[in-house]
Amino acid sequence: MTLARTGDPDSHHGYLMRYVNPLDGGWAMPTLATMIRLLPKGFATRSYRSSDSMIFVGVEGRATVSVAGQSLPLSPRDVVVVPGWIGYTLAADEESVVFGFSDRVAQEKLGIFREARQ
């Protein structure tokens, strides 16, 4: 993919692209953050946590979401929910595309969003 040739993946997110509103460059929806990420084969993220609750949906490939000591497989059409402020990692068994959405936009507007990269 072209995205993978642009540089190294973010150590906490992989190659992450936000869906944006073309009129103002902000998030695409007024209360939900939507994004898609590419995880190269063998790539594993570092631990990440944030105040928003994240919902991951497998699009392509096979990956694993590790949440609070539990490993959950993520294949096409699988859904994994990570509650707010619980750390998680993603690991790609093969090149994987993962769609995600959360309540981050609403939290940002309220001034309560926070994150921790470990």
Phi and psi in radians as a Rosetta constraint file:
Dihedral C 1 N 2 CA 2 C 2 CIRCULARHARMONIC -1.042 0.35
Dihedral N 2 CA 2 C 2 N 3 CIRCULARHARMONIC -0.699 0.35
Dihedral C 2 N 3 CA 3 C 3 CIRCULARHARMONIC -0.984 0.35
Dihedral N 3 CA 3 C 3 N 4 CIRCULARHARMONIC -0.708 0.35
Dihedral C 3 N 4 CA 4 C 4 CIRCULARHARMONIC -1.185 0.35
Dihedral N 4 CA 4 C 4 N 5 CIRCULARHARMONIC -0.323 0.35
Dihedral C 4 N 5 CA 5 C 5 CIRCULARHARMONIC -1.557 0.35
Dihedral N 5 CA 5 C 5 N 6 CIRCULARHARMONIC -0.028 0.35
Dihedral C 5 N 6 CA 6 C 6 CIRCULARHARMONIC -1.521 0.35
Dihedral N 6 CA 6 C 6 N 7 CIRCULARHARMONIC -0.158 0.35
Dihedral C 6 N 7 CA 7 C 7 CIRCULARHARMONIC 2.662 0.35
Dihedral N 7 CA 7 C 7 N 8 CIRCULARHARMONIC -3.054 0.35
Dihedral C 7 N 8 CA 8 C 8 CIRCULARHARMONIC -1.322 0.35
Dihedral N 8 CA 8 C 8 N 9 CIRCULARHARMONIC 2.614 0.35
Dihedral C 8 N 9 CA 9 C 9 CIRCULARHARMONIC -1.227 0.35
Dihedral N 9 CA 9 C 9 N 10 CIRCULARHARMONIC 2.648 0.35
Dihedral C 9 N 10 CA 10 C 10 CIRCULARHARMONIC -1.084 0.35
Dihedral N 10 CA 10 C 10 N 11 CIRCULARHARMONIC 2.341 0.35
Dihedral C 10 N 11 CA 11 C 11 CIRCULARHARMONIC -1.168 0.35
Dihedral N 11 CA 11 C 11 N 12 CIRCULARHARMONIC -0.288 0.35
Dihedral C 11 N 12 CA 12 C 12 CIRCULARHARMONIC -1.856 0.35
Dihedral N 12 CA 12 C 12 N 13 CIRCULARHARMONIC -0.284 0.35
Dihedral C 12 N 13 CA 13 C 13 CIRCULARHARMONIC -2.277 0.35
Dihedral N 13 CA 13 C 13 N 14 CIRCULARHARMONIC -0.230 0.35
Dihedral C 13 N 14 CA 14 C 14 CIRCULARHARMONIC 1.347 0.35
Dihedral N 14 CA 14 C 14 N 15 CIRCULARHARMONIC -2.680 0.35
Dihedral C 14 N 15 CA 15 C 15 CIRCULARHARMONIC -1.486 0.35
Dihedral N 15 CA 15 C 15 N 16 CIRCULARHARMONIC 1.916 0.35
Dihedral C 15 N 16 CA 16 C 16 CIRCULARHARMONIC -1.975 0.35
Dihedral N 16 CA 16 C 16 N 17 CIRCULARHARMONIC 2.298 0.35
Dihedral C 16 N 17 CA 17 C 17 CIRCULARHARMONIC -2.164 0.35
Dihedral N 17 CA 17 C 17 N 18 CIRCULARHARMONIC 2.243 0.35
Dihedral C 17 N 18 CA 18 C 18 CIRCULARHARMONIC -1.508 0.35
Dihedral N 18 CA 18 C 18 N 19 CIRCULARHARMONIC 2.525 0.35
Dihedral C 18 N 19 CA 19 C 19 CIRCULARHARMONIC -1.428 0.35
Dihedral N 19 CA 19 C 19 N 20 CIRCULARHARMONIC 2.239 0.35
Dihedral C 19 N 20 CA 20 C 20 CIRCULARHARMONIC -2.147 0.35
Dihedral N 20 CA 20 C 20 N 21 CIRCULARHARMONIC 2.759 0.35
Dihedral C 20 N 21 CA 21 C 21 CIRCULARHARMONIC -1.414 0.35
Dihedral N 21 CA 21 C 21 N 22 CIRCULARHARMONIC 2.076 0.35
Dihedral C 21 N 22 CA 22 C 22 CIRCULARHARMONIC -1.154 0.35
Dihedral N 22 CA 22 C 22 N 23 CIRCULARHARMONIC -0.313 0.35
Dihedral C 22 N 23 CA 23 C 23 CIRCULARHARMONIC -1.360 0.35
Dihedral N 23 CA 23 C 23 N 24 CIRCULARHARMONIC -0.623 0.35
Dihedral C 23 N 24 CA 24 C 24 CIRCULARHARMONIC -2.265 0.35
Dihedral N 24 CA 24 C 24 N 25 CIRCULARHARMONIC -0.062 0.35
Dihedral C 24 N 25 CA 25 C 25 CIRCULARHARMONIC 1.361 0.35
Dihedral N 25 CA 25 C 25 N 26 CIRCULARHARMONIC 0.000 0.35
Dihedral C 25 N 26 CA 26 C 26 CIRCULARHARMONIC -1.417 0.35
Dihedral N 26 CA 26 C 26 N 27 CIRCULARHARMONIC -3.005 0.35
Dihedral C 26 N 27 CA 27 C 27 CIRCULARHARMONIC -1.033 0.35
Dihedral N 27 CA 27 C 27 N 28 CIRCULARHARMONIC 2.655 0.35
Dihedral C 27 N 28 CA 28 C 28 CIRCULARHARMONIC -1.186 0.35
Dihedral N 28 CA 28 C 28 N 29 CIRCULARHARMONIC -0.529 0.35
Dihedral C 28 N 29 CA 29 C 29 CIRCULARHARMONIC -2.107 0.35
Dihedral N 29 CA 29 C 29 N 30 CIRCULARHARMONIC 2.676 0.35
Dihedral C 29 N 30 CA 30 C 30 CIRCULARHARMONIC -1.234 0.35
Dihedral N 30 CA 30 C 30 N 31 CIRCULARHARMONIC -0.384 0.35
Dihedral C 30 N 31 CA 31 C 31 CIRCULARHARMONIC -2.225 0.35
Dihedral N 31 CA 31 C 31 N 32 CIRCULARHARMONIC -0.199 0.35
Dihedral C 31 N 32 CA 32 C 32 CIRCULARHARMONIC -2.068 0.35
Dihedral N 32 CA 32 C 32 N 33 CIRCULARHARMONIC 2.411 0.35
Dihedral C 32 N 33 CA 33 C 33 CIRCULARHARMONIC -1.637 0.35
Dihedral N 33 CA 33 C 33 N 34 CIRCULARHARMONIC 2.214 0.35
Dihedral C 33 N 34 CA 34 C 34 CIRCULARHARMONIC -2.104 0.35
Dihedral N 34 CA 34 C 34 N 35 CIRCULARHARMONIC 2.434 0.35
Dihedral C 34 N 35 CA 35 C 35 CIRCULARHARMONIC -2.696 0.35
Dihedral N 35 CA 35 C 35 N 36 CIRCULARHARMONIC 2.819 0.35
Dihedral C 35 N 36 CA 36 C 36 CIRCULARHARMONIC -2.367 0.35
Dihedral N 36 CA 36 C 36 N 37 CIRCULARHARMONIC 2.531 0.35
Dihedral C 36 N 37 CA 37 C 37 CIRCULARHARMONIC -2.365 0.35
Dihedral N 37 CA 37 C 37 N 38 CIRCULARHARMONIC 2.623 0.35
Dihedral C 37 N 38 CA 38 C 38 CIRCULARHARMONIC -1.907 0.35
Dihedral N 38 CA 38 C 38 N 39 CIRCULARHARMONIC 2.246 0.35
Dihedral C 38 N 39 CA 39 C 39 CIRCULARHARMONIC -2.015 0.35
Dihedral N 39 CA 39 C 39 N 40 CIRCULARHARMONIC 1.963 0.35
Dihedral C 39 N 40 CA 40 C 40 CIRCULARHARMONIC -1.104 0.35
Dihedral N 40 CA 40 C 40 N 41 CIRCULARHARMONIC 2.690 0.35
Dihedral C 40 N 41 CA 41 C 41 CIRCULARHARMONIC -0.948 0.35
Dihedral N 41 CA 41 C 41 N 42 CIRCULARHARMONIC 2.280 0.35
Dihedral C 41 N 42 CA 42 C 42 CIRCULARHARMONIC 1.441 0.35
Dihedral N 42 CA 42 C 42 N 43 CIRCULARHARMONIC -0.095 0.35
Dihedral C 42 N 43 CA 43 C 43 CIRCULARHARMONIC -1.336 0.35
Dihedral N 43 CA 43 C 43 N 44 CIRCULARHARMONIC 2.409 0.35
Dihedral C 43 N 44 CA 44 C 44 CIRCULARHARMONIC -2.295 0.35
Dihedral N 44 CA 44 C 44 N 45 CIRCULARHARMONIC 2.304 0.35
Dihedral C 44 N 45 CA 45 C 45 CIRCULARHARMONIC -1.362 0.35
Dihedral N 45 CA 45 C 45 N 46 CIRCULARHARMONIC 2.817 0.35
Dihedral C 45 N 46 CA 46 C 46 CIRCULARHARMONIC -1.433 0.35
Dihedral N 46 CA 46 C 46 N 47 CIRCULARHARMONIC 2.850 0.35
Dihedral C 46 N 47 CA 47 C 47 CIRCULARHARMONIC -1.111 0.35
Dihedral N 47 CA 47 C 47 N 48 CIRCULARHARMONIC 2.405 0.35
Dihedral C 47 N 48 CA 48 C 48 CIRCULARHARMONIC -2.449 0.35
Dihedral N 48 CA 48 C 48 N 49 CIRCULARHARMONIC 2.493 0.35
Dihedral C 48 N 49 CA 49 C 49 CIRCULARHARMONIC -2.546 0.35
Dihedral N 49 CA 49 C 49 N 50 CIRCULARHARMONIC 2.649 0.35
Dihedral C 49 N 50 CA 50 C 50 CIRCULARHARMONIC -2.654 0.35
Dihedral N 50 CA 50 C 50 N 51 CIRCULARHARMONIC 2.892 0.35
Dihedral C 50 N 51 CA 51 C 51 CIRCULARHARMONIC -1.274 0.35
Dihedral N 51 CA 51 C 51 N 52 CIRCULARHARMONIC -0.343 0.35
Dihedral C 51 N 52 CA 52 C 52 CIRCULARHARMONIC -1.412 0.35
Dihedral N 52 CA 52 C 52 N 53 CIRCULARHARMONIC 2.705 0.35
Dihedral C 52 N 53 CA 53 C 53 CIRCULARHARMONIC -1.566 0.35
Dihedral N 53 CA 53 C 53 N 54 CIRCULARHARMONIC 2.190 0.35
Dihedral C 53 N 54 CA 54 C 54 CIRCULARHARMONIC -1.800 0.35
Dihedral N 54 CA 54 C 54 N 55 CIRCULARHARMONIC 2.390 0.35
Dihedral C 54 N 55 CA 55 C 55 CIRCULARHARMONIC -2.040 0.35
Dihedral N 55 CA 55 C 55 N 56 CIRCULARHARMONIC 2.110 0.35
Dihedral C 55 N 56 CA 56 C 56 CIRCULARHARMONIC -1.826 0.35
Dihedral N 56 CA 56 C 56 N 57 CIRCULARHARMONIC 2.425 0.35
Dihedral C 56 N 57 CA 57 C 57 CIRCULARHARMONIC -2.233 0.35
Dihedral N 57 CA 57 C 57 N 58 CIRCULARHARMONIC 2.157 0.35
Dihedral C 57 N 58 CA 58 C 58 CIRCULARHARMONIC -1.200 0.35
Dihedral N 58 CA 58 C 58 N 59 CIRCULARHARMONIC 2.328 0.35
Dihedral C 58 N 59 CA 59 C 59 CIRCULARHARMONIC -1.940 0.35
Dihedral N 59 CA 59 C 59 N 60 CIRCULARHARMONIC -0.892 0.35
Dihedral C 59 N 60 CA 60 C 60 CIRCULARHARMONIC -2.484 0.35
Dihedral N 60 CA 60 C 60 N 61 CIRCULARHARMONIC 2.633 0.35
Dihedral C 60 N 61 CA 61 C 61 CIRCULARHARMONIC 1.416 0.35
Dihedral N 61 CA 61 C 61 N 62 CIRCULARHARMONIC -2.962 0.35
Dihedral C 61 N 62 CA 62 C 62 CIRCULARHARMONIC -2.307 0.35
Dihedral N 62 CA 62 C 62 N 63 CIRCULARHARMONIC 2.295 0.35
Dihedral C 62 N 63 CA 63 C 63 CIRCULARHARMONIC -2.459 0.35
Dihedral N 63 CA 63 C 63 N 64 CIRCULARHARMONIC 3.034 0.35
Dihedral C 63 N 64 CA 64 C 64 CIRCULARHARMONIC -2.259 0.35
Dihedral N 64 CA 64 C 64 N 65 CIRCULARHARMONIC 2.332 0.35
Dihedral C 64 N 65 CA 65 C 65 CIRCULARHARMONIC -1.859 0.35
Dihedral N 65 CA 65 C 65 N 66 CIRCULARHARMONIC 2.130 0.35
Dihedral C 65 N 66 CA 66 C 66 CIRCULARHARMONIC -1.841 0.35
Dihedral N 66 CA 66 C 66 N 67 CIRCULARHARMONIC 2.113 0.35
Dihedral C 66 N 67 CA 67 C 67 CIRCULARHARMONIC -2.289 0.35
Dihedral N 67 CA 67 C 67 N 68 CIRCULARHARMONIC 2.134 0.35
Dihedral C 67 N 68 CA 68 C 68 CIRCULARHARMONIC 0.845 0.35
Dihedral N 68 CA 68 C 68 N 69 CIRCULARHARMONIC 0.800 0.35
Dihedral C 68 N 69 CA 69 C 69 CIRCULARHARMONIC 1.408 0.35
Dihedral N 69 CA 69 C 69 N 70 CIRCULARHARMONIC 0.039 0.35
Dihedral C 69 N 70 CA 70 C 70 CIRCULARHARMONIC -1.991 0.35
Dihedral N 70 CA 70 C 70 N 71 CIRCULARHARMONIC 2.296 0.35
Dihedral C 70 N 71 CA 71 C 71 CIRCULARHARMONIC -1.717 0.35
Dihedral N 71 CA 71 C 71 N 72 CIRCULARHARMONIC 2.212 0.35
Dihedral C 71 N 72 CA 72 C 72 CIRCULARHARMONIC -2.110 0.35
Dihedral N 72 CA 72 C 72 N 73 CIRCULARHARMONIC 2.219 0.35
Dihedral C 72 N 73 CA 73 C 73 CIRCULARHARMONIC -1.254 0.35
Dihedral N 73 CA 73 C 73 N 74 CIRCULARHARMONIC 2.599 0.35
Dihedral C 73 N 74 CA 74 C 74 CIRCULARHARMONIC -2.365 0.35
Dihedral N 74 CA 74 C 74 N 75 CIRCULARHARMONIC 1.853 0.35
Dihedral C 74 N 75 CA 75 C 75 CIRCULARHARMONIC -2.079 0.35
Dihedral N 75 CA 75 C 75 N 76 CIRCULARHARMONIC 3.037 0.35
Dihedral C 75 N 76 CA 76 C 76 CIRCULARHARMONIC -0.887 0.35
Dihedral N 76 CA 76 C 76 N 77 CIRCULARHARMONIC 2.317 0.35
Dihedral C 76 N 77 CA 77 C 77 CIRCULARHARMONIC 1.305 0.35
Dihedral N 77 CA 77 C 77 N 78 CIRCULARHARMONIC -0.008 0.35
Dihedral C 77 N 78 CA 78 C 78 CIRCULARHARMONIC -1.354 0.35
Dihedral N 78 CA 78 C 78 N 79 CIRCULARHARMONIC 2.613 0.35
Dihedral C 78 N 79 CA 79 C 79 CIRCULARHARMONIC -2.206 0.35
Dihedral N 79 CA 79 C 79 N 80 CIRCULARHARMONIC 2.302 0.35
Dihedral C 79 N 80 CA 80 C 80 CIRCULARHARMONIC -2.249 0.35
Dihedral N 80 CA 80 C 80 N 81 CIRCULARHARMONIC 2.299 0.35
Dihedral C 80 N 81 CA 81 C 81 CIRCULARHARMONIC -1.932 0.35
Dihedral N 81 CA 81 C 81 N 82 CIRCULARHARMONIC 2.284 0.35
Dihedral C 81 N 82 CA 82 C 82 CIRCULARHARMONIC -1.983 0.35
Dihedral N 82 CA 82 C 82 N 83 CIRCULARHARMONIC 2.005 0.35
Dihedral C 82 N 83 CA 83 C 83 CIRCULARHARMONIC -1.096 0.35
Dihedral N 83 CA 83 C 83 N 84 CIRCULARHARMONIC 2.715 0.35
Dihedral C 83 N 84 CA 84 C 84 CIRCULARHARMONIC -1.000 0.35
Dihedral N 84 CA 84 C 84 N 85 CIRCULARHARMONIC 2.492 0.35
Dihedral C 84 N 85 CA 85 C 85 CIRCULARHARMONIC 1.103 0.35
Dihedral N 85 CA 85 C 85 N 86 CIRCULARHARMONIC 0.364 0.35
Dihedral C 85 N 86 CA 86 C 86 CIRCULARHARMONIC -1.834 0.35
Dihedral N 86 CA 86 C 86 N 87 CIRCULARHARMONIC 2.220 0.35
Dihedral C 86 N 87 CA 87 C 87 CIRCULARHARMONIC -1.209 0.35
Dihedral N 87 CA 87 C 87 N 88 CIRCULARHARMONIC 2.584 0.35
Dihedral C 87 N 88 CA 88 C 88 CIRCULARHARMONIC -2.600 0.35
Dihedral N 88 CA 88 C 88 N 89 CIRCULARHARMONIC 2.811 0.35
Dihedral C 88 N 89 CA 89 C 89 CIRCULARHARMONIC -2.336 0.35
Dihedral N 89 CA 89 C 89 N 90 CIRCULARHARMONIC 2.765 0.35
Dihedral C 89 N 90 CA 90 C 90 CIRCULARHARMONIC -2.141 0.35
Dihedral N 90 CA 90 C 90 N 91 CIRCULARHARMONIC 2.431 0.35
Dihedral C 90 N 91 CA 91 C 91 CIRCULARHARMONIC -2.383 0.35
Dihedral N 91 CA 91 C 91 N 92 CIRCULARHARMONIC 2.297 0.35
Dihedral C 91 N 92 CA 92 C 92 CIRCULARHARMONIC -1.706 0.35
Dihedral N 92 CA 92 C 92 N 93 CIRCULARHARMONIC 2.078 0.35
Dihedral C 92 N 93 CA 93 C 93 CIRCULARHARMONIC -1.280 0.35
Dihedral N 93 CA 93 C 93 N 94 CIRCULARHARMONIC -0.550 0.35
Dihedral C 93 N 94 CA 94 C 94 CIRCULARHARMONIC -2.558 0.35
Dihedral N 94 CA 94 C 94 N 95 CIRCULARHARMONIC 2.930 0.35
Dihedral C 94 N 95 CA 95 C 95 CIRCULARHARMONIC -0.909 0.35
Dihedral N 95 CA 95 C 95 N 96 CIRCULARHARMONIC 2.234 0.35
Dihedral C 95 N 96 CA 96 C 96 CIRCULARHARMONIC -2.313 0.35
Dihedral N 96 CA 96 C 96 N 97 CIRCULARHARMONIC 2.548 0.35
Dihedral C 96 N 97 CA 97 C 97 CIRCULARHARMONIC -2.040 0.35
Dihedral N 97 CA 97 C 97 N 98 CIRCULARHARMONIC 2.232 0.35
Dihedral C 97 N 98 CA 98 C 98 CIRCULARHARMONIC -2.252 0.35
Dihedral N 98 CA 98 C 98 N 99 CIRCULARHARMONIC 2.168 0.35
Dihedral C 98 N 99 CA 99 C 99 CIRCULARHARMONIC -1.534 0.35
Dihedral N 99 CA 99 C 99 N 100 CIRCULARHARMONIC 2.510 0.35
Dihedral C 99 N 100 CA 100 C 100 CIRCULARHARMONIC -2.472 0.35
Dihedral N 100 CA 100 C 100 N 101 CIRCULARHARMONIC 2.630 0.35
Dihedral C 100 N 101 CA 101 C 101 CIRCULARHARMONIC -2.591 0.35
Dihedral N 101 CA 101 C 101 N 102 CIRCULARHARMONIC 2.699 0.35
Dihedral C 101 N 102 CA 102 C 102 CIRCULARHARMONIC -2.715 0.35
Dihedral N 102 CA 102 C 102 N 103 CIRCULARHARMONIC 3.095 0.35
Dihedral C 102 N 103 CA 103 C 103 CIRCULARHARMONIC -1.615 0.35
Dihedral N 103 CA 103 C 103 N 104 CIRCULARHARMONIC 0.402 0.35
Dihedral C 103 N 104 CA 104 C 104 CIRCULARHARMONIC -0.996 0.35
Dihedral N 104 CA 104 C 104 N 105 CIRCULARHARMONIC -0.751 0.35
Dihedral C 104 N 105 CA 105 C 105 CIRCULARHARMONIC -1.014 0.35
Dihedral N 105 CA 105 C 105 N 106 CIRCULARHARMONIC -0.824 0.35
Dihedral C 105 N 106 CA 106 C 106 CIRCULARHARMONIC -1.068 0.35
Dihedral N 106 CA 106 C 106 N 107 CIRCULARHARMONIC -0.733 0.35
Dihedral C 106 N 107 CA 107 C 107 CIRCULARHARMONIC -1.146 0.35
Dihedral N 107 CA 107 C 107 N 108 CIRCULARHARMONIC -0.678 0.35
Dihedral C 107 N 108 CA 108 C 108 CIRCULARHARMONIC -1.086 0.35
Dihedral N 108 CA 108 C 108 N 109 CIRCULARHARMONIC -0.755 0.35
Dihedral C 108 N 109 CA 109 C 109 CIRCULARHARMONIC -1.127 0.35
Dihedral N 109 CA 109 C 109 N 110 CIRCULARHARMONIC -0.542 0.35
Dihedral C 109 N 110 CA 110 C 110 CIRCULARHARMONIC -1.500 0.35
Dihedral N 110 CA 110 C 110 N 111 CIRCULARHARMONIC -0.122 0.35
Dihedral C 110 N 111 CA 111 C 111 CIRCULARHARMONIC 1.317 0.35
Dihedral N 111 CA 111 C 111 N 112 CIRCULARHARMONIC 0.411 0.35
Dihedral C 111 N 112 CA 112 C 112 CIRCULARHARMONIC -2.001 0.35
Dihedral N 112 CA 112 C 112 N 113 CIRCULARHARMONIC -0.018 0.35
Dihedral C 112 N 113 CA 113 C 113 CIRCULARHARMONIC -1.207 0.35
Dihedral N 113 CA 113 C 113 N 114 CIRCULARHARMONIC 2.405 0.35
Dihedral C 113 N 114 CA 114 C 114 CIRCULARHARMONIC -2.579 0.35
Dihedral N 114 CA 114 C 114 N 115 CIRCULARHARMONIC 2.781 0.35
Dihedral C 114 N 115 CA 115 C 115 CIRCULARHARMONIC -2.533 0.35
Dihedral N 115 CA 115 C 115 N 116 CIRCULARHARMONIC 2.783 0.35
Dihedral C 115 N 116 CA 116 C 116 CIRCULARHARMONIC -2.436 0.35
Dihedral N 116 CA 116 C 116 N 117 CIRCULARHARMONIC 2.133 0.35
Dihedral C 116 N 117 CA 117 C 117 CIRCULARHARMONIC -1.792 0.35
Dihedral N 117 CA 117 C 117 N 118 CIRCULARHARMONIC 2.183 0.35
